[in-house]
Amino acid sequence: MLGLILTSLLFAALPAWLFRSNLRAYAPPPRPLPSGGPPACSILIPARNEEDAIGEAVAAALENRGAEIEILVADDHSADRTAEIVRAIAEQDPRVRLVAVPDLPAGWCGKMHACWVLAAEARHPLLLFVDADVRLAPDAVSRMAAFLSVTDSDLASGIPRQVTLGLMEQLLVPLIHFILLGFLPIRRMRRSRDPSLGAGCGQVFIVRARAYRACGGHSAVRSTLHDGLKLPRAFRASGLSTDLFDATDVASCRMYRSPAEVWLGLARNAREALASPALIVPTTLVLLGGQVLPILLLVMSALTASRPGRCVELAMASVATACAYYPRLAGLVRFRQPVAGALLHPLGVLLLVAIQWFSILRRLMGRPATWRGRSEPSAVTFGLESIKPEARA
């Protein structure tokens, strides 16, 4: 059993080491310098049936200080009061505009199309894309703009503080930080413009408008369901730079509000990430071997520790378990994550792996991913994810 324990230790130690290293590199955006002058930024919010969230999102964005802002909300054929709520706010504040989104063209995903339409209407040299469930802090725009300036990046993104109330949310949503910081070498990413190292969070993107238009922006990833991954890679493929910052203090988001939303939302994003055909098997082995197996081996070693020679196995299994838990316990403190999710980390990973396989099995059965009443474009099939939409026409 010692060989199995050593393997699990390796699978647990590598992401734990990288997570710790990345915590230093993944820093909050800086305070702006007083001499720099206020940045001019268009805050762009795609919205489809968001009547429960859009009012608070716009109100929080309007509270931003130290920046010249306009707020554009895309009403993407909402069937609820989304447009009505935004119009009422716009009547009171001229910085807010409602943009009606045309019918969805063939080959586009809804959010990508709405973002592209909003970008065409934006007036300022910086574009800040935020989801309707994101709440910006009053200094968010000025600090994110300062990060672009300090790092000389064309695109930057970060994971907001994730508000998680239900147990399913607490188990799974914090794993976003674990996957990003446990498997992406941020310092290497900054030294390279390799598209494969591009990453971000689709909830928050700040970009330079000229760079966005030069690389095609969301039109270059029009068929994707996962702009958090694909938009930074499109920038990098055009020779542009991307970076990451810790958005915990500048934005918050409650991504999902029920167990069903958590499951289906993560399954939708998984299709072009961990549940892609090339990654599903190795990521399953790494996640189960490094985050679940150590705990099982620790229990087995503890039960047999009285036997001769088993103390070494118990010690190694304990180290492997500590490595498995380290990222979640560190995230609990740094990113204000829930205690229950951290303590039940192996269960969360088991659920995450189950979602990946659920996603890929649905794909093999020809069942498209759906969200907000829409299905993914039929052009997205095995082997085509890396081909630009223009090349498929």
C-alpha positions in Angstrom: 0.0 0.0 0.0 3.0 2.3 0.5 3.3 2.8 -3.3 -0.3 3.9 -3.5 0.1 6.3 -0.7 3.2 7.8 -2.3 1.3 8.3 -5.6 -1.6 10.0 -3.8 1.0 12.2 -2.0 2.4 13.3 -5.3 -1.0 14.1 -6.7 -1.9 16.1 -3.6 1.4 17.8 -3.0 1.9 19.3 -6.5 -1.4 21.4 -6.6 -0.9 22.3 -2.9 2.6 23.6 -3.7 1.4 25.5 -6.8 -1.6 26.9 -4.8 0.7 28.2 -2.2 3.1 29.8 -4.8 0.2 31.3 -6.6 -1.3 32.9 -3.5 1.6 35.3 -3.6 1.3 36.0 -7.3 -2.5 36.3 -7.3 -2.6 39.7 -5.7 -5.5 42.2 -5.3 -5.5 45.1 -7.7 -3.6 48.1 -6.4 -5.0 51.4 -5.2 -4.7 54.0 -8.0 -2.0 56.6 -7.8 -3.5 60.1 -7.1 -1.4 61.6 -10.0 -2.8 59.2 -12.6 -6.2 60.9 -13.2 -9.5 59.1 -13.3 -9.9 56.3 -15.9 -12.8 56.2 -18.3 -14.5 52.9 -18.4 -17.7 51.4 -19.9 -19.3 48.9 -17.6 -21.1 46.3 -19.7 -23.7 44.0 -18.3 -25.3 41.3 -20.4 -28.8 40.4 -19.0 -31.4 37.9 -19.9 -34.3 37.5 -17.5 -32.4 39.0 -14.6 -35.1 41.0 -12.9 -34.1 39.7 -9.5 -30.5 40.8 -9.9 -30.1 43.6 -12.4 -31.3 46.5 -10.2 -28.7 45.7 -7.5 -26.0 45.2 -10.1 -26.5 48.6 -11.7 -26.9 50.3 -8.3 -23.5 48.9 -7.2 -21.8 49.9 -10.4 -23.1 53.4 -10.1 -21.5 53.7 -6.7 -18.0 53.6 -8.3 -15.8 56.6 -7.5 -12.5 57.8 -8.9 -13.5 56.9 -12.5 -15.6 58.3 -15.3 -18.1 55.5 -16.1 -21.0 54.7 -18.2 -23.2 51.6 -17.6 -24.6 49.7 -20.6 -27.1 46.9 -19.9 -28.0 44.5 -22.7 -31.6 43.4 -22.6 -31.2 40.0 -24.4 -34.9 39.3 -25.2 -35.9 39.1 -21.5 -39.4 37.9 -20.8 -39.5 39.5 -17.4 -39.1 43.0 -15.9 -35.3 43.3 -16.7 -35.7 46.1 -19.3 -38.3 47.9 -17.2 -36.1 48.1 -14.2 -33.1 49.3 -16.2 -35.2 52.0 -18.0 -36.4 53.3 -14.6 -32.8 53.6 -13.4 -31.7 55.3 -16.7 -34.4 57.9 -16.3 -32.8 58.9 -13.0 -29.1 58.7 -14.1 -27.9 59.5 -17.6 -24.8 57.3 -17.1 -27.1 54.2 -17.6 -28.2 53.0 -21.0 -30.4 50.0 -22.0 -29.2 48.3 -25.2 -31.6 46.1 -27.0 -29.9 43.0 -28.4 -30.8 41.9 -31.9 -31.9 38.3 -32.6 -29.2 35.7 -32.0 -27.3 34.9 -35.2 -26.5 31.3 -36.1 -23.4 30.0 -34.5 -23.4 32.4 -31.5 -24.0 31.7 -27.9 -26.3 34.3 -26.2 -23.8 35.8 -23.7 -21.1 36.2 -26.3 -23.5 38.0 -28.7 -24.8 40.3 -26.0 -21.2 41.2 -24.9 -20.2 41.9 -28.5 -23.3 44.2 -29.0 -22.5 46.1 -25.8 -18.8 46.6 -26.8 -19.9 48.1 -30.1 -22.0 50.7 -28.2 -19.3 51.5 -25.6 -17.7 54.9 -25.7 -14.7 54.6 -23.3 -11.2 53.2 -23.8 -11.7 50.6 -21.0 -14.4 47.9 -21.1 -15.5 46.1 -17.9 -17.7 43.1 -18.6 -19.6 41.9 -15.5 -22.4 39.4 -15.1 -25.7 40.6 -13.7 -25.1 38.7 -10.5 -21.9 40.6 -9.8 -21.8 43.4 -7.3 -18.9 45.8 -7.8 -17.2 47.6 -4.8 -17.1 51.4 -5.0 -13.4 51.4 -5.9 -13.6 48.4 -8.3 -13.2 50.3 -11.6 -10.3 52.5 -10.4 -8.4 49.6 -9.0 -8.9 47.2 -11.9 -7.9 50.1 -14.3 -4.8 50.6 -12.1 -3.9 46.9 -12.4 -4.1 47.1 -16.2 -1.8 50.1 -16.1 0.7 48.6 -13.7 0.9 45.3 -15.5 0.6 46.7 -19.0 -2.0 44.0 -19.7 -4.6 44.1 -22.5 -7.1 41.9 -20.5 -7.3 41.1 -16.8 -9.7 39.0 -14.8 -10.2 37.7 -11.3 -12.6 35.6 -9.3 -15.0 37.7 -7.2 -15.8 36.8 -3.6 -18.2 33.9 -4.1 -21.4 34.2 -1.9 -22.5 30.6 -1.1 -25.5 29.9 1.1 -26.7 26.4 0.2 -24.6 23.3 1.0 -24.2 22.4 -2.7 -22.9 25.9 -3.4 -20.4 25.7 -0.5 -19.1 22.3 -1.6 -18.6 23.2 -5.3 -18.3 26.9 -6.0 -15.1 27.5 -4.0 -13.4 24.8 -6.1 -13.1 27.5 -8.8 -10.2 29.0 -6.8 -8.7 25.5 -6.2 -8.7 24.6 -9.9 -7.3 28.0 -11.0 -4.6 28.3 -8.4 -3.8 24.7 -8.0 -3.2 23.9 -11.7 -2.2 27.2 -13.5 1.3 28.4 -13.0 0.6 32.2 -12.8 4.3 33.3 -12.9 4.9 31.2 -16.0 1.7 32.6 -17.5 3.0 36.2 -17.0 6.3 35.3 -18.7 4.6 33.9 -21.8 1.8 34.7 -24.2 1.1 31.0 -24.9 -2.7 30.7 -25.5 -2.8 27.5 -23.5 -1.9 29.4 -20.3 -4.7 31.9 -20.8 -7.4 31.9 -18.1 -9.9 34.1 -16.4 -13.3 34.2 -14.7 -16.3 35.0 -17.0 -17.9 37.0 -14.2 -15.4 39.9 -14.4 -13.2 41.0 -17.4 -11.6 44.3 -17.9 -10.0 45.0 -21.3 -8.6 47.7 -23.4 -11.1 48.5 -26.0 -8.6 48.8 -28.8 -7.1 45.4 -28.0 -10.6 43.9 -27.7 -11.5 45.1 -31.2 -8.2 44.2 -32.7 -8.5 40.5 -31.7 -12.2 40.3 -32.4 -13.3 40.2 -28.8 -16.3 38.0 -28.1 -16.9 37.5 -31.9 -13.7 35.4 -31.9 -15.2 33.0 -29.3 -18.8 33.4 -30.5 -19.7 29.7 -30.1 -18.2 29.1 -26.7 -20.0 28.6 -23.5 -16.9 29.3 -21.5 -15.6 32.9 -22.1 -13.6 32.6 -18.9 -11.3 30.3 -20.6 -11.6 31.1 -24.3 -11.6 35.0 -24.3 -8.1 35.2 -22.7 -6.8 32.6 -25.1 -8.2 34.6 -28.0 -6.3 37.6 -26.8 -3.1 35.6 -26.4 -3.5 34.0 -29.9 -3.5 37.6 -31.3 -0.2 38.4 -29.5 -1.9 40.3 -26.6 -1.2 40.0 -22.9 -3.6 38.8 -20.2 -3.3 38.6 -16.4 -5.1 37.7 -13.3 -5.8 39.5 -10.0 -7.6 38.6 -6.8 -11.0 40.2 -7.1 -12.2 39.2 -3.6 -12.2 42.8 -2.4 -13.5 44.5 -5.5 -16.5 42.3 -6.5 -18.8 39.7 -5.1 -21.1 37.2 -6.8 -23.7 34.6 -5.9 -23.4 32.5 -9.0 -26.1 29.9 -8.3 -29.1 29.8 -6.0 -30.2 26.1 -6.0 -28.6 22.7 -6.1 -30.0 22.2 -9.6 -28.5 25.5 -10.8 -25.1 24.5 -9.3 -25.1 21.1 -11.1 -26.3 22.3 -14.5 -24.2 25.5 -14.5 -21.0 23.7 -13.7 -21.8 21.0 -16.2 -22.4 23.6 -18.9 -18.9 25.2 -18.2 -17.2 21.8 -17.9 -17.8 21.0 -21.6 -14.9 23.2 -22.7 -12.8 22.8 -19.6 -12.2 19.8 -17.3 -14.8 17.6 -19.2 -13.3 18.1 -22.6 -12.4 14.8 -24.3 -8.6 15.4 -23.9 -8.8 16.2 -20.2 -11.6 14.2 -18.6 -9.6 11.0 -17.8 -6.4 12.7 -16.6 -8.3 15.2 -14.5 -10.4 12.5 -13.0 -7.3 10.6 -12.0 -5.5 13.7 -10.6 -8.6 14.9 -8.6 -9.6 11.6 -7.1 -6.0 10.5 -6.6 -4.9 13.7 -4.9 -8.0 15.0 -3.1 -10.1 11.9 -2.2 -7.7 8.9 -2.1 -5.4 10.4 0.6 -8.3 10.5 3.1 -9.3 6.9 2.3 -5.7 5.8 2.7 -5.4 7.7 6.0 -8.4 5.9 7.4 -7.1 2.5 6.2 -3.6 3.2 7.6 -5.0 4.3 11.0 -7.0 1.1 11.2 -3.9 -1.0 10.6 -1.3 1.2 12.3 -0.7 -1.3 15.1 0.7 -3.8 12.7 4.5 -3.9 12.3 5.8 -1.4 9.6 2.5 0.5 9.2 3.5 3.6 11.1 5.4 4.9 8.0 2.3 4.4 5.9 0.2 6.3 8.5 2.7 9.2 8.5 2.8 9.4 4.7 -1.0 9.2 4.4 -1.3 12.0 7.0 1.0 14.2 5.0 -1.0 13.5 1.8 -4.2 14.4 3.5 -2.7 17.6 4.8 -1.7 18.5 1.3 -5.2 17.7 0.0 -6.8 20.0 2.6 -4.3 22.8 2.4 -5.8 24.7 -0.6 -9.3 24.6 0.8 -8.2 25.8 4.3 -6.0 28.5 2.8 -8.9 29.6 0.6 -11.2 29.7 3.6 -9.0 32.4 5.0 -7.8 34.3 1.9 -11.0 34.2 -0.1 -13.6 34.1 2.7 -14.9 30.7 1.8 -17.3 28.7 3.9 -16.1 26.4 6.6 -18.4 23.5 5.7 -17.2 23.4 2.2 -13.6 23.3 3.3 -14.1 20.5 5.9 -16.1 18.4 3.3 -13.5 19.0 0.6 -13.3 15.4 -0.6 -17.1 15.2 -1.0 -17.0 18.4 -3.1 -14.3 16.9 -5.4 -16.3 13.7 -5.8 -19.3 15.8 -6.8 -17.2 17.9 -9.2 -15.9 14.7 -10.9 -19.4 13.4 -11.2 -20.5 16.6 -12.9 -17.6 16.3 -15.4 -18.7 12.8 -16.4 -22.4 13.9 -16.4 -21.4 16.6 -18.8 -19.4 14.5 -21.2 -22.0 11.7 -21.2 -24.7 14.2 -22.2 -22.4 15.3 -24.9 -21.8 11.8 -26.2 -25.6 11.3 -26.3 -26.0 14.4 -28.4 -27.7 16.5 -25.6 -26.7 20.1 -26.0 -25.9 22.3 -23.0 -28.6 24.7 -22.2 -28.8 27.9 -20.1 -31.4 30.6 -19.8 -33.6 28.7 -22.2 -31.0 28.5 -25.0 -28.9 25.6 -26.3 -25.3 25.8 -27.4 -24.6 26.2 -31.1 -24.7 22.9 -33.0 -21.3 23.7 -34.5 -19.6 23.0 -31.2 -18.7 19.3 -31.5 -15.8 17.1 -30.6 -12.5 18.3 -32.1 -13.8 21.7 -33.1 -13.4 23.7 -29.9 -10.0 25.1 -30.9 -11.1 26.3 -34.4 -12.0 29.9 -34.7 -15.7 30.5 -35.8 -14.5 32.2 -39.0 -12.7 29.0 -40.0 -15.8 27.0 -39.7 -17.9 29.1 -42.0 
